[in-house]
């Protein structure tokens, strides 16, 4: 994050991993996740308490969740 008026002004700098297994490290995956989060959710950080923010995120995730599995050859669906 910086003060210059560019497109990436509000994005957190992401680092590149030299190995595939390193992409699972929180240090590398968290900035990418934060940058991909919609602005509507990121703006709630400044206007809601931590508890309210957590409830808002859970509500957004559950509203976007599909009850119908779209994975072909899904292991869980084949168990039923």
ABEGO torsion letter per residue (X at the ends): XBABBBAAAABBBBBBBABAAAAABAAAAAAAAAAABBAAAAAAAAABBAAAAAAAAAAAAAAABBABBABBGBAAAAAX
